[in-house]
Amino acid sequence: MMKSKVITKKIIAGKFKNRVLKLPSKRTTRISKAIVLESFFNTLQFDVVDANFVELFSGSGSIGLEALSRGAKNIMFMERDQEALKILKENITRTDPSSCEVFAGDSFANIKNVVKILQKKDKTAYFYIDPPFNIREGMEDIYDKTINMIASLPKDNVELIIIEHMTGLEIPDNIGPFTLKKSKKFGNTTLTYFECG
């Protein structure tokens, strides 16, 4: 079996600027484009400083680690793919492991643990949700599950919800207690923002 070629990217800005992050093969995860990443952090500006940040379907953790580099306080990553998990943990060692927590396994199950942690500390967080675009067998209902999971989040623990999804996917204007704030398209990728209504 051929070993997949290692792909890398650099952290764009902040205290870990230019640190090289490994990326899993495109077979297991999809890579967020630099333009999407830049637009997202331009939207947040300094709001991310000292914030809690949750990255679901983390892959390499490039979004969460960029947030960490730009001043976020605590990052919680969720990923179930074994190859991606290994790379995620390796990438964390290149930044600040003491500020990161990894929840291995299914994001839909692990979100409950993350919410409990936030509730215990009476904290809010930014939730960056990036479900797989290439829906494989057994994953046909991933967007329905994502919408239901968002609806179940307690609004007292949510600062902002960001969904990275395929352009053209219809997402409701209201999900549980959250209201669509804005959507921004980048070719076949769209970022949609939800806030407490």
PyMOL commands that set and color helices and strands:
alter all, ss='L'
color gray80, all
select helices_A, chain A and resi 34-48+62-69+82-93+97-99+107-121+142-152+155-157
alter helices_A, ss='H'
color red, helices_A
select strands_A, chain A and resi 7-10+20-23+52-56+74-79+100-104+125-129+158-166+174-175+178-186+189-196
alter strands_A, ss='S'
color yellow, strands_A
deselect
rebuild
show_as cartoon
